[in-house]
Amino acid sequence: ETMVEGDWHVRNSTLFTEEEKNLIGEKLALKINGDGYLLMKSQADRTQLGNKELVIKKMNEAVTKALIRPKK
């Protein structure tokens, strides 16, 4: 079994402001569980290390996209 699941607690993060955390929470609501964890998983690679890297990449991309504010 090489599948890797990653989780990150959005509200406990010290990297983002409250406004940014709210934006992440709104845009990624379907990927955040009831306990406040952003969940991602991958089984595309044949190794756990490869899947771990994919999970980290997917999380970074999702959070980066969530922080983009639409132009008015």
N, C-alpha and C positions, 0 to 999 in steps of 0.2 A: 504494500500500500504506500503510494508516494504522494497522496493528496495532502495538501497543507491548508489549514484554516488559520486566518489571521484575524485578530480583533484589536480595536483601538477605542478607548473610552474618550469620546469627544469632549464631554463636559470637564473632565479632569485634566485636559491638555493645558500646558502652560505656554504653548507655542502661539496660540491665537487669542485675539480679544473676544470679549463676550459677543460683540456684533458678528464677528467672523464665525464663532461657534454656532450662533443662531442661524446664520446663512447656510452653514454646512448641515445643520440639523434639518432645515427646511428642504433643501435640495436633495439630500440623501436619506430622507425619511424612510424610504422603502428598504434601505440597506442597514438601518440602525435598529437594533432590537429594543425590547422594552427596558432593558437595563442600561441603555445608552451606548452600547458598543457598536461601532461600525464593523461589519463582518464581511470578509472576503475569503474566497477559497479558490484553489487552483489544483488541477490534476492534469494539466496539459503536457507537462514535462515528464520525462521518465525518471527523474531523481527528485528527492525531497528538497535538495538545495535549489534546484532549478525552479521548482514550484514556489519555494519561499521567496525567491527573487521576483517571480511573477506576481505574487500576492502583494509584495511591497510596492511594486511598480503600479499595479491596479489601484491600490489605495492612494498613492501619491497623485495619480492622474485624476481619480474621482474627486479628491479634496481640492486639487488645483482648479478643476472645472467648476466645482461648486462655489468657489470664491470669486468667480468672474461675475461682475455685476452687469446687468443689461444696460445699454445706453438708453437715456431718456429721450 
